[in-house]
Amino acid sequence: MGCDIHAFFEVKLKSKWHCYTQPNIARDYRLFGKMAGVRGDRRAAIAPGRGVPADISAVVQFEANHWEGDGHSHSWLTSPEIAELSEWLTHEGGDMETDWGCYLVGNSFEDFEKYPAERPPGLEGVRLVFWFDN
């Protein structure tokens, strides 16, 4: 049975997290392993099994609840970790797609940390919340 990812970018505005977009991330077990140790080495994972954030947005919580017992290995990546994953994709990802398929007001999500001066005013944070299903 295959394993797929369900992922959502959230943005923090006025101290509250909001669902921003849902990237289309293809099934790639090397990527899943690097992100959370799913189908890979948990010791080498960036964010193994953190659960959902305590301050998750209502929309993403709704989606996570929808998967109930079929969803597993819930976690999230902070903006520095998104940058780390992007760097890993660039150097070790081979033919993996590095474009998350969406942009943050014209800039890529992985550039949020690299170019703080280009952040839209009022944007306090970015994170990627995700889980898997079999």
Backbone bond lengths (Angstrom), bond angles and torsions (degrees), N, CA, C in turn:
res aa  C-N    CA-C-N  psi(-1)  N-CA   C-N-CA  omega(-1)  CA-C   N-CA-C  phi
1 M - - - 1.442 - - 1.531 108.32 -
2 G 1.321 116.65 137.43 1.456 121.49 -178.96 1.515 112.66 -81.88
3 C 1.304 114.37 163.08 1.464 122.45 -179.89 1.527 107.90 -121.07
4 D 1.311 116.97 128.95 1.463 122.55 178.63 1.519 110.30 -119.75
5 I 1.328 114.90 160.94 1.467 121.50 -179.53 1.525 110.06 -109.60
6 H 1.311 115.01 146.29 1.461 123.43 172.68 1.521 105.10 -121.93
7 A 1.318 116.81 119.11 1.462 119.99 -172.10 1.524 110.66 -135.98
8 F 1.322 114.48 147.76 1.465 121.82 179.78 1.513 109.25 -141.30
9 F 1.321 116.40 132.13 1.450 120.12 169.89 1.518 107.68 -84.76
10 E 1.325 115.61 132.57 1.456 121.95 173.81 1.520 108.03 -115.88
11 V 1.328 115.22 148.41 1.466 120.98 174.88 1.517 108.27 -121.93
12 K 1.338 115.49 148.86 1.465 120.93 -179.78 1.523 108.57 -105.26
13 L 1.328 114.47 120.73 1.460 122.80 178.56 1.522 108.26 -129.96
14 K 1.309 117.33 129.31 1.465 122.05 -179.61 1.524 111.15 50.82
15 S 1.333 115.87 46.34 1.463 124.25 175.57 1.524 114.61 66.84
16 K 1.341 118.01 15.66 1.461 121.17 -179.91 1.530 109.54 -130.21
17 W 1.341 115.43 136.86 1.460 120.90 178.46 1.525 111.12 -82.78
18 H 1.350 115.03 138.49 1.463 122.71 179.97 1.523 109.00 -131.31
19 C 1.324 116.26 142.86 1.461 120.12 174.52 1.527 108.13 -67.76
20 Y 1.328 116.84 128.85 1.468 120.73 -178.65 1.515 111.56 -104.84
21 T 1.343 117.15 -49.95 1.456 120.16 -179.68 1.518 109.90 -164.14
22 Q 1.312 114.99 162.91 1.457 120.98 177.65 1.525 108.31 -115.83
23 P 1.335 116.77 106.70 1.468 118.51 178.99 1.528 110.69 -72.40
24 N 1.308 115.58 154.18 1.456 121.37 176.25 1.524 107.53 -97.28
25 I 1.310 116.99 100.41 1.458 122.34 -177.40 1.522 108.14 -104.31
26 A 1.317 115.29 119.77 1.461 120.60 -178.33 1.523 111.30 -69.64
27 R 1.317 115.64 158.08 1.463 121.61 177.05 1.526 108.82 -66.74
28 D 1.312 115.73 118.43 1.458 121.33 176.21 1.517 107.47 -151.47
29 Y 1.301 116.94 107.94 1.453 120.94 -173.53 1.526 112.99 -67.50
30 R 1.323 118.40 -26.03 1.469 119.21 174.25 1.522 109.69 -65.34
31 L 1.328 116.30 -42.28 1.465 121.30 177.73 1.524 110.65 -64.48
32 F 1.330 117.23 -47.07 1.464 121.36 -179.84 1.520 110.75 -60.38
33 G 1.326 115.83 -38.97 1.458 120.32 177.96 1.514 111.78 -64.87
34 K 1.325 116.98 -42.85 1.464 120.73 179.99 1.523 110.98 -67.24
35 M 1.316 117.42 -39.80 1.455 121.03 -178.31 1.523 111.84 -68.41
36 A 1.349 115.86 -50.42 1.468 118.76 -169.07 1.522 114.86 -140.50
37 G 1.307 117.81 6.04 1.458 119.69 -178.20 1.510 113.57 77.86
38 V 1.323 118.13 10.09 1.456 122.29 179.63 1.529 108.14 -80.20
39 R 1.323 115.23 123.42 1.465 122.54 -175.21 1.527 111.51 59.88
40 G 1.325 115.86 28.86 1.453 120.99 -179.70 1.525 110.57 -159.33
41 D 1.304 115.97 -165.90 1.462 123.33 -177.09 1.532 110.61 -82.55
42 R 1.315 117.62 111.13 1.469 121.49 -179.46 1.525 111.94 -61.92
43 R 1.328 116.86 -30.02 1.465 119.93 -179.31 1.518 112.23 -68.08
44 A 1.327 117.81 -25.08 1.467 121.77 -179.89 1.535 111.67 -95.61
45 A 1.327 117.38 -0.95 1.468 121.59 -176.23 1.529 111.38 -75.80
46 I 1.314 115.39 148.49 1.458 121.21 177.08 1.530 110.66 -73.23
47 A 1.331 117.36 -44.24 1.468 120.60 -173.87 1.527 111.48 -140.84
48 P 1.332 118.11 70.59 1.469 119.01 -179.09 1.525 112.88 -74.59
49 G 1.327 116.12 122.75 1.450 123.21 168.82 1.516 119.03 50.31
50 R 1.292 118.73 51.72 1.471 121.65 178.04 1.516 112.05 -79.85
51 G 1.313 117.73 -15.92 1.455 121.45 -171.48 1.520 108.85 81.99
52 V 1.313 116.54 -174.34 1.465 119.07 176.73 1.528 108.27 -82.62
53 P 1.320 117.68 149.00 1.468 119.33 178.03 1.533 110.98 -62.11
54 A 1.309 116.98 145.67 1.470 121.39 179.28 1.521 111.35 -61.30
55 D 1.331 116.93 -30.06 1.464 121.61 -177.58 1.530 112.30 -106.99
56 I 1.330 116.26 33.72 1.461 122.46 -179.01 1.538 110.42 -58.94
57 S 1.333 116.50 148.85 1.463 120.31 178.76 1.530 109.84 -69.18
58 A 1.312 116.14 154.92 1.463 121.45 -176.89 1.527 111.81 -60.93
59 V 1.311 117.77 -40.43 1.468 121.16 -178.42 1.528 110.70 -65.45
60 V 1.321 117.52 -45.68 1.460 120.33 -178.97 1.528 110.14 -68.90
61 Q 1.326 118.12 -37.02 1.466 120.63 175.25 1.520 110.22 -62.06
62 F 1.318 117.46 -41.43 1.462 122.27 176.91 1.525 110.42 -57.71
63 E 1.331 116.37 -46.36 1.465 120.79 179.63 1.528 111.28 -64.70
64 A 1.326 117.44 -43.04 1.465 120.88 179.28 1.528 110.38 -62.30
65 N 1.323 116.92 -42.13 1.465 120.96 178.78 1.526 111.11 -63.25
66 H 1.319 116.15 -34.97 1.464 121.37 -179.48 1.535 111.52 -59.05
67 W 1.342 116.68 -33.52 1.464 120.67 -177.86 1.522 112.65 -83.58
68 E 1.314 118.11 -12.49 1.468 124.29 177.05 1.519 112.36 34.28
69 G 1.324 118.17 -121.29 1.462 123.03 -175.74 1.513 114.75 -72.52
70 D 1.333 118.41 -14.32 1.462 120.59 179.54 1.524 112.11 -82.14
71 G 1.315 118.07 -21.54 1.455 121.79 177.33 1.523 109.88 -85.96
72 H 1.328 116.12 143.18 1.463 119.55 179.79 1.522 110.49 -149.85
73 S 1.298 115.27 166.75 1.469 123.73 176.32 1.527 111.75 57.14
74 H 1.304 117.06 43.59 1.462 122.26 178.54 1.531 109.74 -61.85
75 S 1.326 116.12 138.76 1.453 120.78 178.83 1.525 109.31 -164.21
76 W 1.327 115.43 -175.57 1.460 120.46 176.26 1.517 109.60 -154.79
77 L 1.330 114.21 159.04 1.455 121.85 175.52 1.517 108.81 -116.74
78 T 1.317 116.44 134.19 1.464 121.73 173.50 1.528 108.62 -77.18
79 S 1.320 116.99 171.45 1.473 118.46 -179.97 1.529 112.37 -61.98
80 P 1.345 121.49 -39.33 1.472 118.42 175.44 1.532 112.03 -64.07
81 E 1.326 116.77 -33.67 1.457 120.29 178.97 1.524 111.52 -72.71
82 I 1.333 117.73 -33.35 1.464 121.07 173.98 1.526 108.95 -62.40
83 A 1.334 116.28 -42.47 1.470 120.67 177.10 1.529 110.42 -62.97
84 E 1.336 117.32 -41.66 1.468 121.33 177.67 1.525 111.11 -61.28
85 L 1.323 116.33 -44.49 1.460 120.47 178.96 1.526 110.70 -64.23
86 S 1.308 116.82 -41.19 1.462 120.76 178.50 1.529 110.92 -61.44
87 E 1.332 115.54 -41.43 1.464 120.61 178.02 1.535 109.95 -63.75
88 W 1.319 116.99 -42.86 1.466 121.45 177.44 1.526 110.30 -61.20
89 L 1.331 116.82 -43.33 1.461 120.43 178.46 1.527 111.39 -60.17
90 T 1.329 115.82 -41.00 1.463 120.87 -178.74 1.525 111.32 -64.53
91 H 1.326 117.41 -41.82 1.457 120.61 -173.08 1.525 114.60 -96.38
92 E 1.322 117.45 -28.85 1.458 119.47 -174.88 1.521 113.70 -125.69
93 G 1.292 116.71 -5.81 1.457 120.28 -175.55 1.512 115.13 -76.79
94 G 1.317 116.92 -10.91 1.462 119.43 179.54 1.512 111.38 62.35
95 D 1.310 116.09 -119.88 1.462 120.59 -176.97 1.526 113.21 -92.76
96 M 1.333 117.34 12.24 1.464 119.89 178.26 1.519 110.28 -65.76
97 E 1.286 115.98 146.32 1.468 122.25 177.83 1.523 109.04 -72.07
98 T 1.340 117.37 126.04 1.463 120.42 -179.00 1.522 112.39 -99.01
99 D 1.308 118.11 -10.11 1.456 121.42 178.91 1.530 108.13 -87.21
100 W 1.314 116.67 122.53 1.464 120.17 -178.58 1.514 111.98 -71.13
101 G 1.321 116.88 -3.16 1.454 120.74 177.26 1.513 113.02 81.73
102 C 1.318 118.20 11.07 1.450 121.41 179.65 1.521 109.29 -156.60
103 Y 1.284 115.69 160.64 1.461 120.81 -177.59 1.521 110.45 -130.22
104 L 1.303 115.37 158.12 1.452 122.69 179.91 1.520 107.60 -107.16
105 V 1.293 116.01 94.76 1.462 123.08 -179.04 1.536 109.62 48.38
106 G 1.328 116.02 51.37 1.454 122.23 174.80 1.514 115.63 89.87
107 N 1.318 119.01 -11.01 1.463 121.44 179.25 1.527 109.86 -113.39
108 S 1.302 115.80 152.15 1.457 118.73 178.21 1.526 110.02 -73.27
109 F 1.312 116.56 152.35 1.460 120.73 -179.71 1.512 111.68 -63.26
110 E 1.337 116.81 -35.59 1.452 118.85 -178.55 1.524 112.10 -70.73
111 D 1.328 118.36 -16.59 1.467 121.78 178.82 1.531 113.09 -88.24
112 F 1.329 117.62 -2.24 1.455 121.32 -179.18 1.523 111.00 -55.54
113 E 1.326 117.36 -42.35 1.466 122.00 -179.68 1.528 112.31 -78.71
114 K 1.334 116.82 -34.85 1.459 120.69 -175.33 1.529 112.92 -70.14
115 Y 1.316 116.71 -32.76 1.461 120.74 -173.13 1.532 111.56 -128.66
116 P 1.321 117.53 69.75 1.473 119.52 -176.68 1.526 113.56 -61.34
117 A 1.309 118.19 -29.15 1.471 120.69 -179.72 1.525 111.81 -67.09
118 E 1.320 117.48 -19.92 1.460 121.38 -178.56 1.531 113.34 -94.01
119 R 1.318 116.42 2.49 1.457 119.04 179.23 1.517 110.13 -67.87
120 P 1.322 117.17 140.45 1.456 119.42 175.96 1.532 110.52 -62.00
121 P 1.323 118.50 142.27 1.471 121.25 178.56 1.535 110.62 -56.53
122 G 1.312 115.94 135.82 1.455 121.20 177.89 1.516 114.88 90.50
123 L 1.320 117.32 -11.31 1.463 120.61 179.30 1.526 108.84 -81.75
124 E 1.324 115.86 112.84 1.462 121.48 -174.41 1.525 113.52 -95.54
125 G 1.318 118.30 -21.01 1.450 119.57 -177.66 1.512 112.60 -172.52
126 V 1.327 114.65 162.67 1.461 123.43 176.65 1.523 106.85 -138.94
127 R 1.316 117.27 140.48 1.456 121.11 173.39 1.517 109.07 -149.75
128 L 1.322 114.81 160.37 1.459 122.57 177.42 1.519 107.48 -115.36
129 V 1.325 116.74 114.98 1.459 123.12 178.24 1.528 107.14 -100.54
130 F 1.327 116.57 135.48 1.471 118.76 -175.67 1.524 111.60 -152.94
131 W 1.320 114.32 163.36 1.464 124.06 171.80 1.508 107.24 -155.37
132 F 1.305 115.74 174.53 1.448 121.89 -175.33 1.530 110.70 -126.11
133 D 1.330 115.84 161.38 1.457 120.25 172.53 1.527 108.34 -138.62
134 N 1.297 116.16 156.92 1.471 121.59 177.63 1.513 109.46 -114.27
